[in-house]
Amino acid sequence: MPNTNNKLEGIFTDLKRNINNHSGMSRKNRERFINGFFLALGNNPQ
């Protein structure tokens, strides 16, 4: 188990940056985007 949460903070920073780039999405599309983001992250662990 890592001693810091830097990787987790980096993941949420990337998510926030991507959401801000697509600011015109409806709530439903935003939820689908976030689910897809974490699904892609889960399929490609680093």
PDBQT receptor file of N, H, CA, C and O in Angstrom, charges set to zero:
ATOM      1  N   MET A   1       0.844  -1.177   0.000  1.00  0.00    +0.000 N 
ATOM      2  CA  MET A   1       0.000   0.000   0.000  1.00  0.00    +0.000 C 
ATOM      3  C   MET A   1       0.894   1.248   0.000  1.00  0.00    +0.000 C 
ATOM      4  O   MET A   1       1.824   1.357   0.800  1.00  0.00    +0.000 OA
ATOM      5  N   PRO A   2       0.600   2.179  -0.904  1.00  0.00    +0.000 N 
ATOM      6  CA  PRO A   2       1.450   3.377  -0.981  1.00  0.00    +0.000 C 
ATOM      7  C   PRO A   2       1.260   4.287   0.240  1.00  0.00    +0.000 C 
ATOM      8  O   PRO A   2       0.207   4.290   0.878  1.00  0.00    +0.000 OA
ATOM      9  N   ASN A   3       2.292   5.042   0.540  1.00  0.00    +0.000 N 
ATOM     10  H   ASN A   3       3.147   5.040   0.022  1.00  0.00    +0.000 HD
ATOM     11  CA  ASN A   3       2.250   5.954   1.679  1.00  0.00    +0.000 C 
ATOM     12  C   ASN A   3       1.556   7.278   1.342  1.00  0.00    +0.000 C 
ATOM     13  O   ASN A   3       1.160   8.016   2.244  1.00  0.00    +0.000 OA
ATOM     14  N   THR A   4       1.410   7.579   0.058  1.00  0.00    +0.000 N 
ATOM     15  H   THR A   4       1.732   6.979  -0.675  1.00  0.00    +0.000 HD
ATOM     16  CA  THR A   4       0.797   8.852  -0.337  1.00  0.00    +0.000 C 
ATOM     17  C   THR A   4      -0.408   8.595  -1.226  1.00  0.00    +0.000 C 
ATOM     18  O   THR A   4      -0.643   7.472  -1.673  1.00  0.00    +0.000 OA
ATOM     19  N   ASN A   5      -1.161   9.646  -1.471  1.00  0.00    +0.000 N 
ATOM     20  H   ASN A   5      -0.970  10.558  -1.108  1.00  0.00    +0.000 HD
ATOM     21  CA  ASN A   5      -2.317   9.543  -2.345  1.00  0.00    +0.000 C 
ATOM     22  C   ASN A   5      -2.076  10.307  -3.654  1.00  0.00    +0.000 C 
ATOM     23  O   ASN A   5      -3.030  10.738  -4.301  1.00  0.00    +0.000 OA
ATOM     24  N   ASN A   6      -0.825  10.472  -4.041  1.00  0.00    +0.000 N 
ATOM     25  H   ASN A   6      -0.050  10.121  -3.515  1.00  0.00    +0.000 HD
ATOM     26  CA  ASN A   6      -0.491  11.234  -5.246  1.00  0.00    +0.000 C 
ATOM     27  C   ASN A   6      -1.124  10.649  -6.501  1.00  0.00    +0.000 C 
ATOM     28  O   ASN A   6      -1.615  11.399  -7.344  1.00  0.00    +0.000 OA
ATOM     29  N   LYS A   7      -1.124   9.341  -6.641  1.00  0.00    +0.000 N 
ATOM     30  H   LYS A   7      -0.725   8.732  -5.955  1.00  0.00    +0.000 HD
ATOM     31  CA  LYS A   7      -1.698   8.721  -7.834  1.00  0.00    +0.000 C 
ATOM     32  C   LYS A   7      -3.206   8.980  -7.901  1.00  0.00    +0.000 C 
ATOM     33  O   LYS A   7      -3.737   9.292  -8.967  1.00  0.00    +0.000 OA
ATOM     34  N   LEU A   8      -3.881   8.852  -6.786  1.00  0.00    +0.000 N 
ATOM     35  H   LEU A   8      -3.450   8.599  -5.920  1.00  0.00    +0.000 HD
ATOM     36  CA  LEU A   8      -5.319   9.107  -6.734  1.00  0.00    +0.000 C 
ATOM     37  C   LEU A   8      -5.619  10.570  -7.066  1.00  0.00    +0.000 C 
ATOM     38  O   LEU A   8      -6.549  10.860  -7.819  1.00  0.00    +0.000 OA
ATOM     39  N   GLU A   9      -4.840  11.479  -6.509  1.00  0.00    +0.000 N 
ATOM     40  H   GLU A   9      -4.085  11.244  -5.897  1.00  0.00    +0.000 HD
ATOM     41  CA  GLU A   9      -5.022  12.905  -6.811  1.00  0.00    +0.000 C 
ATOM     42  C   GLU A   9      -4.794  13.171  -8.293  1.00  0.00    +0.000 C 
ATOM     43  O   GLU A   9      -5.504  13.978  -8.893  1.00  0.00    +0.000 OA
ATOM     44  N   GLY A  10      -3.819  12.506  -8.883  1.00  0.00    +0.000 N 
ATOM     45  H   GLY A  10      -3.242  11.850  -8.396  1.00  0.00    +0.000 HD
ATOM     46  CA  GLY A  10      -3.550  12.670 -10.304  1.00  0.00    +0.000 C 
ATOM     47  C   GLY A  10      -4.701  12.184 -11.168  1.00  0.00    +0.000 C 
ATOM     48  O   GLY A  10      -5.017  12.794 -12.189  1.00  0.00    +0.000 OA
ATOM     49  N   ILE A  11      -5.324  11.092 -10.762  1.00  0.00    +0.000 N 
ATOM     50  H   ILE A  11      -5.067  10.596  -9.933  1.00  0.00    +0.000 HD
ATOM     51  CA  ILE A  11      -6.463  10.545 -11.509  1.00  0.00    +0.000 C 
ATOM     52  C   ILE A  11      -7.620  11.531 -11.486  1.00  0.00    +0.000 C 
ATOM     53  O   ILE A  11      -8.234  11.794 -12.520  1.00  0.00    +0.000 OA
ATOM     54  N   PHE A  12      -7.921  12.079 -10.310  1.00  0.00    +0.000 N 
ATOM     55  H   PHE A  12      -7.423  11.865  -9.470  1.00  0.00    +0.000 HD
ATOM     56  CA  PHE A  12      -9.033  13.027 -10.213  1.00  0.00    +0.000 C 
ATOM     57  C   PHE A  12      -8.708  14.334 -10.928  1.00  0.00    +0.000 C 
ATOM     58  O   PHE A  12      -9.612  14.984 -11.455  1.00  0.00    +0.000 OA
ATOM     59  N   THR A  13      -7.438  14.733 -10.957  1.00  0.00    +0.000 N 
ATOM     60  H   THR A  13      -6.704  14.205 -10.529  1.00  0.00    +0.000 HD
ATOM     61  CA  THR A  13      -7.045  15.918 -11.713  1.00  0.00    +0.000 C 
ATOM     62  C   THR A  13      -7.298  15.697 -13.195  1.00  0.00    +0.000 C 
ATOM     63  O   THR A  13      -7.827  16.580 -13.870  1.00  0.00    +0.000 OA
ATOM     64  N   ASP A  14      -6.927  14.537 -13.707  1.00  0.00    +0.000 N 
ATOM     65  H   ASP A  14      -6.497  13.820 -13.159  1.00  0.00    +0.000 HD
ATOM     66  CA  ASP A  14      -7.191  14.218 -15.117  1.00  0.00    +0.000 C 
ATOM     67  C   ASP A  14      -8.686  14.211 -15.414  1.00  0.00    +0.000 C 
ATOM     68  O   ASP A  14      -9.118  14.722 -16.448  1.00  0.00    +0.000 OA
ATOM     69  N   LEU A  15      -9.474  13.635 -14.513  1.00  0.00    +0.000 N 
ATOM     70  H   LEU A  15      -9.123  13.220 -13.673  1.00  0.00    +0.000 HD
ATOM     71  CA  LEU A  15     -10.919  13.598 -14.701  1.00  0.00    +0.000 C 
ATOM     72  C   LEU A  15     -11.491  15.014 -14.746  1.00  0.00    +0.000 C 
ATOM     73  O   LEU A  15     -12.284  15.329 -15.633  1.00  0.00    +0.000 OA
ATOM     74  N   LYS A  16     -11.102  15.864 -13.805  1.00  0.00    +0.000 N 
ATOM     75  H   LYS A  16     -10.459  15.607 -13.084  1.00  0.00    +0.000 HD
ATOM     76  CA  LYS A  16     -11.600  17.231 -13.776  1.00  0.00    +0.000 C 
ATOM     77  C   LYS A  16     -11.195  18.007 -15.024  1.00  0.00    +0.000 C 
ATOM     78  O   LYS A  16     -11.984  18.790 -15.552  1.00  0.00    +0.000 OA
ATOM     79  N   ARG A  17      -9.974  17.795 -15.497  1.00  0.00    +0.000 N 
ATOM     80  H   ARG A  17      -9.332  17.159 -15.068  1.00  0.00    +0.000 HD
ATOM     81  CA  ARG A  17      -9.515  18.468 -16.718  1.00  0.00    +0.000 C 
ATOM     82  C   ARG A  17     -10.341  18.024 -17.915  1.00  0.00    +0.000 C 
ATOM     83  O   ARG A  17     -10.724  18.853 -18.740  1.00  0.00    +0.000 OA
ATOM     84  N   ASN A  18     -10.618  16.745 -18.022  1.00  0.00    +0.000 N 
ATOM     85  H   ASN A  18     -10.307  16.071 -17.351  1.00  0.00    +0.000 HD
ATOM     86  CA  ASN A  18     -11.417  16.238 -19.131  1.00  0.00    +0.000 C 
ATOM     87  C   ASN A  18     -12.856  16.731 -19.070  1.00  0.00    +0.000 C 
ATOM     88  O   ASN A  18     -13.443  17.049 -20.105  1.00  0.00    +0.000 OA
ATOM     89  N   ILE A  19     -13.427  16.798 -17.885  1.00  0.00    +0.000 N 
ATOM     90  H   ILE A  19     -12.950  16.539 -17.045  1.00  0.00    +0.000 HD
ATOM     91  CA  ILE A  19     -14.798  17.302 -17.748  1.00  0.00    +0.000 C 
ATOM     92  C   ILE A  19     -14.857  18.780 -18.116  1.00  0.00    +0.000 C 
ATOM     93  O   ILE A  19     -15.804  19.215 -18.770  1.00  0.00    +0.000 OA
ATOM     94  N   ASN A  20     -13.864  19.549 -17.707  1.00  0.00    +0.000 N 
ATOM     95  H   ASN A  20     -13.094  19.195 -17.176  1.00  0.00    +0.000 HD
ATOM     96  CA  ASN A  20     -13.848  20.974 -18.040  1.00  0.00    +0.000 C 
ATOM     97  C   ASN A  20     -13.713  21.198 -19.540  1.00  0.00    +0.000 C 
ATOM     98  O   ASN A  20     -14.251  22.171 -20.068  1.00  0.00    +0.000 OA
ATOM     99  N   ASN A  21     -13.008  20.317 -20.230  1.00  0.00    +0.000 N 
ATOM    100  H   ASN A  21     -12.571  19.526 -19.801  1.00  0.00    +0.000 HD
ATOM    101  CA  ASN A  21     -12.867  20.434 -21.681  1.00  0.00    +0.000 C 
ATOM    102  C   ASN A  21     -14.186  20.170 -22.397  1.00  0.00    +0.000 C 
ATOM    103  O   ASN A  21     -14.383  20.624 -23.525  1.00  0.00    +0.000 OA
ATOM    104  N   HIS A  22     -15.083  19.443 -21.752  1.00  0.00    +0.000 N 
ATOM    105  H   HIS A  22     -14.923  19.075 -20.836  1.00  0.00    +0.000 HD
ATOM    106  CA  HIS A  22     -16.377  19.099 -22.343  1.00  0.00    +0.000 C 
ATOM    107  C   HIS A  22     -17.492  19.694 -21.479  1.00  0.00    +0.000 C 
ATOM    108  O   HIS A  22     -18.384  18.976 -21.028  1.00  0.00    +0.000 OA
ATOM    109  N   SER A  23     -17.438  20.983 -21.257  1.00  0.00    +0.000 N 
ATOM    110  H   SER A  23     -16.714  21.567 -21.623  1.00  0.00    +0.000 HD
ATOM    111  CA  SER A  23     -18.318  21.619 -20.276  1.00  0.00    +0.000 C 
ATOM    112  C   SER A  23     -19.778  21.695 -20.696  1.00  0.00    +0.000 C 
ATOM    113  O   SER A  23     -20.630  21.967 -19.849  1.00  0.00    +0.000 OA
ATOM    114  N   GLY A  24     -20.107  21.467 -21.961  1.00  0.00    +0.000 N 
ATOM    115  H   GLY A  24     -19.416  21.246 -22.648  1.00  0.00    +0.000 HD
ATOM    116  CA  GLY A  24     -21.482  21.610 -22.407  1.00  0.00    +0.000 C 
ATOM    117  C   GLY A  24     -22.320  20.352 -22.288  1.00  0.00    +0.000 C 
ATOM    118  O   GLY A  24     -23.429  20.305 -22.819  1.00  0.00    +0.000 OA
ATOM    119  N   MET A  25     -21.821  19.333 -21.607  1.00  0.00    +0.000 N 
ATOM    120  H   MET A  25     -20.920  19.372 -21.176  1.00  0.00    +0.000 HD
ATOM    121  CA  MET A  25     -22.548  18.065 -21.522  1.00  0.00    +0.000 C 
ATOM    122  C   MET A  25     -23.722  18.159 -20.561  1.00  0.00    +0.000 C 
ATOM    123  O   MET A  25     -23.685  18.893 -19.574  1.00  0.00    +0.000 OA
ATOM    124  N   SER A  26     -24.763  17.400 -20.874  1.00  0.00    +0.000 N 
ATOM    125  H   SER A  26     -24.793  16.804 -21.677  1.00  0.00    +0.000 HD
ATOM    126  CA  SER A  26     -25.894  17.290 -19.949  1.00  0.00    +0.000 C 
ATOM    127  C   SER A  26     -25.473  16.414 -18.773  1.00  0.00    +0.000 C 
ATOM    128  O   SER A  26     -24.427  15.766 -18.809  1.00  0.00    +0.000 OA
ATOM    129  N   ARG A  27     -26.295  16.403 -17.738  1.00  0.00    +0.000 N 
ATOM    130  H   ARG A  27     -27.145  16.929 -17.708  1.00  0.00    +0.000 HD
ATOM    131  CA  ARG A  27     -25.976  15.603 -16.551  1.00  0.00    +0.000 C 
ATOM    132  C   ARG A  27     -25.852  14.121 -16.889  1.00  0.00    +0.000 C 
ATOM    133  O   ARG A  27     -24.949  13.441 -16.402  1.00  0.00    +0.000 OA
ATOM    134  N   LYS A  28     -26.768  13.621 -17.730  1.00  0.00    +0.000 N 
ATOM    135  H   LYS A  28     -27.501  14.173 -18.126  1.00  0.00    +0.000 HD
ATOM    136  CA  LYS A  28     -26.736  12.206 -18.101  1.00  0.00    +0.000 C 
ATOM    137  C   LYS A  28     -25.456  11.873 -18.858  1.00  0.00    +0.000 C 
ATOM    138  O   LYS A  28     -24.818  10.857 -18.578  1.00  0.00    +0.000 OA
ATOM    139  N   ASN A  29     -25.076  12.715 -19.810  1.00  0.00    +0.000 N 
ATOM    140  H   ASN A  29     -25.594  13.540 -20.037  1.00  0.00    +0.000 HD
ATOM    141  CA  ASN A  29     -23.851  12.473 -20.568  1.00  0.00    +0.000 C 
ATOM    142  C   ASN A  29     -22.610  12.620 -19.692  1.00  0.00    +0.000 C 
ATOM    143  O   ASN A  29     -21.620  11.915 -19.894  1.00  0.00    +0.000 OA
ATOM    144  N   ARG A  30     -22.659  13.527 -18.727  1.00  0.00    +0.000 N 
ATOM    145  H   ARG A  30     -23.462  14.099 -18.563  1.00  0.00    +0.000 HD
ATOM    146  CA  ARG A  30     -21.529  13.687 -17.806  1.00  0.00    +0.000 C 
ATOM    147  C   ARG A  30     -21.353  12.419 -16.973  1.00  0.00    +0.000 C 
ATOM    148  O   ARG A  30     -20.227  11.971 -16.756  1.00  0.00    +0.000 OA
ATOM    149  N   GLU A  31     -22.462  11.839 -16.503  1.00  0.00    +0.000 N 
ATOM    150  H   GLU A  31     -23.377  12.202 -16.679  1.00  0.00    +0.000 HD
ATOM    151  CA  GLU A  31     -22.382  10.585 -15.739  1.00  0.00    +0.000 C 
ATOM    152  C   GLU A  31     -21.810   9.466 -16.602  1.00  0.00    +0.000 C 
ATOM    153  O   GLU A  31     -20.981   8.683 -16.138  1.00  0.00    +0.000 OA
ATOM    154  N   ARG A  32     -22.248   9.390 -17.855  1.00  0.00    +0.000 N 
ATOM    155  H   ARG A  32     -22.921  10.026 -18.233  1.00  0.00    +0.000 HD
ATOM    156  CA  ARG A  32     -21.724   8.363 -18.763  1.00  0.00    +0.000 C 
ATOM    157  C   ARG A  32     -20.234   8.582 -19.015  1.00  0.00    +0.000 C 
ATOM    158  O   ARG A  32     -19.472   7.618 -19.100  1.00  0.00    +0.000 OA
ATOM    159  N   PHE A  33     -19.816   9.836 -19.134  1.00  0.00    +0.000 N 
ATOM    160  H   PHE A  33     -20.435  10.618 -19.064  1.00  0.00    +0.000 HD
ATOM    161  CA  PHE A  33     -18.410  10.162 -19.356  1.00  0.00    +0.000 C 
ATOM    162  C   PHE A  33     -17.560   9.724 -18.166  1.00  0.00    +0.000 C 
ATOM    163  O   PHE A  33     -16.498   9.127 -18.344  1.00  0.00    +0.000 OA
ATOM    164  N   ILE A  34     -18.026  10.020 -16.960  1.00  0.00    +0.000 N 
ATOM    165  H   ILE A  34     -18.888  10.505 -16.816  1.00  0.00    +0.000 HD
ATOM    166  CA  ILE A  34     -17.279   9.656 -15.749  1.00  0.00    +0.000 C 
ATOM    167  C   ILE A  34     -17.205   8.139 -15.609  1.00  0.00    +0.000 C 
ATOM    168  O   ILE A  34     -16.150   7.599 -15.276  1.00  0.00    +0.000 OA
ATOM    169  N   ASN A  35     -18.314   7.448 -15.859  1.00  0.00    +0.000 N 
ATOM    170  H   ASN A  35     -19.171   7.887 -16.129  1.00  0.00    +0.000 HD
ATOM    171  CA  ASN A  35     -18.304   5.984 -15.798  1.00  0.00    +0.000 C 
ATOM    172  C   ASN A  35     -17.327   5.415 -16.820  1.00  0.00    +0.000 C 
ATOM    173  O   ASN A  35     -16.573   4.493 -16.509  1.00  0.00    +0.000 OA
ATOM    174  N   GLY A  36     -17.336   5.950 -18.023  1.00  0.00    +0.000 N 
ATOM    175  H   GLY A  36     -17.948   6.699 -18.275  1.00  0.00    +0.000 HD
ATOM    176  CA  GLY A  36     -16.406   5.494 -19.052  1.00  0.00    +0.000 C 
ATOM    177  C   GLY A  36     -14.966   5.778 -18.691  1.00  0.00    +0.000 C 
ATOM    178  O   GLY A  36     -14.081   4.975 -18.988  1.00  0.00    +0.000 OA
ATOM    179  N   PHE A  37     -14.719   6.909 -18.056  1.00  0.00    +0.000 N 
ATOM    180  H   PHE A  37     -15.437   7.561 -17.815  1.00  0.00    +0.000 HD
ATOM    181  CA  PHE A  37     -13.362   7.266 -17.628  1.00  0.00    +0.000 C 
ATOM    182  C   PHE A  37     -12.815   6.222 -16.661  1.00  0.00    +0.000 C 
ATOM    183  O   PHE A  37     -11.696   5.736 -16.823  1.00  0.00    +0.000 OA
ATOM    184  N   PHE A  38     -13.622   5.884 -15.648  1.00  0.00    +0.000 N 
ATOM    185  H   PHE A  38     -14.531   6.279 -15.516  1.00  0.00    +0.000 HD
ATOM    186  CA  PHE A  38     -13.164   4.903 -14.658  1.00  0.00    +0.000 C 
ATOM    187  C   PHE A  38     -13.139   3.487 -15.228  1.00  0.00    +0.000 C 
ATOM    188  O   PHE A  38     -12.311   2.674 -14.816  1.00  0.00    +0.000 OA
ATOM    189  N   LEU A  39     -14.018   3.185 -16.151  1.00  0.00    +0.000 N 
ATOM    190  H   LEU A  39     -14.691   3.845 -16.486  1.00  0.00    +0.000 HD
ATOM    191  CA  LEU A  39     -13.996   1.881 -16.797  1.00  0.00    +0.000 C 
ATOM    192  C   LEU A  39     -12.710   1.731 -17.610  1.00  0.00    +0.000 C 
ATOM    193  O   LEU A  39     -12.054   0.691 -17.551  1.00  0.00    +0.000 OA
ATOM    194  N   ALA A  40     -12.353   2.759 -18.361  1.00  0.00    +0.000 N 
ATOM    195  H   ALA A  40     -12.886   3.604 -18.408  1.00  0.00    +0.000 HD
ATOM    196  CA  ALA A  40     -11.107   2.732 -19.134  1.00  0.00    +0.000 C 
ATOM    197  C   ALA A  40      -9.897   2.649 -18.210  1.00  0.00    +0.000 C 
ATOM    198  O   ALA A  40      -8.926   1.958 -18.517  1.00  0.00    +0.000 OA
ATOM    199  N   LEU A  41      -9.952   3.339 -17.100  1.00  0.00    +0.000 N 
ATOM    200  H   LEU A  41     -10.741   3.900 -16.851  1.00  0.00    +0.000 HD
ATOM    201  CA  LEU A  41      -8.857   3.304 -16.130  1.00  0.00    +0.000 C 
ATOM    202  C   LEU A  41      -8.720   1.907 -15.539  1.00  0.00    +0.000 C 
ATOM    203  O   LEU A  41      -7.603   1.430 -15.342  1.00  0.00    +0.000 OA
ATOM    204  N   GLY A  42      -9.825   1.253 -15.256  1.00  0.00    +0.000 N 
ATOM    205  H   GLY A  42     -10.732   1.641 -15.417  1.00  0.00    +0.000 HD
ATOM    206  CA  GLY A  42      -9.807  -0.090 -14.685  1.00  0.00    +0.000 C 
ATOM    207  C   GLY A  42      -9.286  -1.142 -15.657  1.00  0.00    +0.000 C 
ATOM    208  O   GLY A  42      -8.704  -2.147 -15.249  1.00  0.00    +0.000 OA
ATOM    209  N   ASN A  43      -9.504  -0.897 -16.952  1.00  0.00    +0.000 N 
ATOM    210  H   ASN A  43      -9.977  -0.081 -17.283  1.00  0.00    +0.000 HD
ATOM    211  CA  ASN A  43      -9.028  -1.841 -17.969  1.00  0.00    +0.000 C 
ATOM    212  C   ASN A  43      -7.567  -1.626 -18.305  1.00  0.00    +0.000 C 
ATOM    213  O   ASN A  43      -6.950  -2.470 -18.954  1.00  0.00    +0.000 OA
ATOM    214  N   ASN A  44      -7.003  -0.505 -17.872  1.00  0.00    +0.000 N 
ATOM    215  H   ASN A  44      -7.505   0.181 -17.344  1.00  0.00    +0.000 HD
ATOM    216  CA  ASN A  44      -5.617  -0.189 -18.197  1.00  0.00    +0.000 C 
ATOM    217  C   ASN A  44      -4.882   0.251 -16.937  1.00  0.00    +0.000 C 
ATOM    218  O   ASN A  44      -4.505   1.419 -16.837  1.00  0.00    +0.000 OA
ATOM    219  N   PRO A  45      -4.664  -0.638 -15.972  1.00  0.00    +0.000 N 
ATOM    220  CA  PRO A  45      -3.994  -0.236 -14.738  1.00  0.00    +0.000 C 
ATOM    221  C   PRO A  45      -2.538   0.115 -14.998  1.00  0.00    +0.000 C 
ATOM    222  O   PRO A  45      -1.872  -0.513 -15.822  1.00  0.00    +0.000 OA
ATOM    223  N   GLN A  46      -2.058   1.115 -14.293  1.00  0.00    +0.000 N 
ATOM    224  H   GLN A  46      -2.600   1.625 -13.625  1.00  0.00    +0.000 HD
ATOM    225  CA  GLN A  46      -0.664   1.555 -14.488  1.00  0.00    +0.000 C 
ATOM    226  C   GLN A  46       0.140   1.315 -13.257  1.00  0.00    +0.000 C 
ATOM    227  O   GLN A  46       1.333   1.619 -13.229  1.00  0.00    +0.000 OA
TER     228      GLN A  46
